[in-house]
Amino acid sequence: MARHAAVDVDERGRTSLARVRSHDYDRYTVEELEDGTLILTPAVTISAVELAALRNPKVMAAVAAAKSGDRSGIRRRPVPQASAV
């Protein structure tokens, strides 16, 4: 459901979204249209390592398999056996 409300901008061009937002996002991308309309889109920041994993087909296939419950591709390290003294 869209929410509409008037917001005021201070002398530095700042405003608060607290009265109009219904989610807890703390980062947005903003697009300004020619008529002055501002479009805020929730954004999530990820690290370079996370981005590399998302771009790696093997990693993504493993994630998809794990989400589906398929454990056939999981390799486990052998558990070291205690030596008898």
C-alpha positions as CSV (number, residue, x, y, z in Angstrom):
1,M,0.0,0.0,0.0
2,A,1.4,3.4,-1.0
3,R,1.8,6.0,1.7
4,H,1.7,9.7,0.9
5,A,2.6,12.5,3.2
6,A,4.2,15.9,3.0
7,V,7.7,16.3,4.3
8,D,9.7,19.4,4.9
9,V,13.2,20.0,3.8
10,D,15.6,22.0,6.1
11,E,18.0,24.7,5.0
12,R,20.6,22.0,4.1
13,G,18.1,20.0,2.0
14,R,17.6,17.3,4.5
15,T,14.4,15.6,5.5
16,S,13.3,12.6,7.6
17,L,11.6,9.6,6.1
18,A,10.4,8.3,9.5
19,R,6.8,9.4,9.0
20,V,6.4,7.9,5.5
21,R,8.4,4.7,5.4
22,S,7.0,1.4,6.6
23,H,10.2,-0.7,6.4
24,D,13.5,-0.6,8.3
25,Y,15.8,0.0,5.3
26,D,18.7,2.3,6.1
27,R,20.1,2.8,2.6
28,Y,18.5,3.9,-0.6
29,T,19.4,4.8,-4.1
30,V,17.8,8.0,-5.3
31,E,16.7,9.0,-8.8
32,E,15.6,12.6,-9.6
33,L,13.2,13.1,-12.5
34,E,13.1,16.2,-14.6
35,D,10.0,17.5,-12.7
36,G,11.8,17.2,-9.3
37,T,10.2,13.9,-8.4
38,L,12.6,11.8,-6.2
39,I,12.4,8.1,-6.4
40,L,13.9,6.2,-3.5
41,T,14.7,2.5,-3.9
42,P,15.8,0.4,-1.0
43,A,19.4,-0.7,-1.5
44,V,21.6,-3.4,0.2
45,T,25.3,-3.1,0.3
46,I,27.3,-6.2,-0.2
47,S,31.1,-6.8,0.1
48,A,33.4,-7.5,-2.9
49,V,33.7,-11.1,-1.6
50,E,29.9,-11.6,-1.6
51,L,29.7,-10.1,-5.1
52,A,32.4,-12.5,-6.3
53,A,30.5,-15.4,-4.8
54,L,27.2,-14.3,-6.5
55,R,29.0,-14.2,-9.8
56,N,30.6,-17.6,-9.4
57,P,28.4,-20.3,-11.0
58,K,29.8,-23.1,-8.8
59,V,29.1,-21.2,-5.6
60,M,25.5,-20.3,-6.8
61,A,24.9,-24.0,-7.8
62,A,26.0,-25.1,-4.3
63,V,23.7,-22.5,-2.7
64,A,20.8,-23.6,-4.8
65,A,21.5,-27.3,-3.9
66,A,21.7,-26.5,-0.2
67,K,18.4,-24.5,-0.4
68,S,16.7,-27.5,-2.1
69,G,18.0,-29.9,0.6
70,D,20.2,-31.7,-1.9
71,R,23.3,-32.8,0.1
72,S,24.8,-35.1,-2.5
73,G,27.5,-32.6,-3.6
74,I,28.7,-31.8,-0.1
75,R,32.1,-33.1,0.7
76,R,33.1,-33.5,4.3
77,R,36.5,-33.5,5.8
78,P,37.3,-36.8,7.6
79,V,37.1,-36.6,11.3
80,P,40.5,-37.3,12.8
81,Q,40.5,-40.5,14.9
82,A,41.9,-40.4,18.4
83,S,45.1,-42.4,18.6
84,A,45.4,-45.2,21.2
85,V,48.1,-44.5,23.8
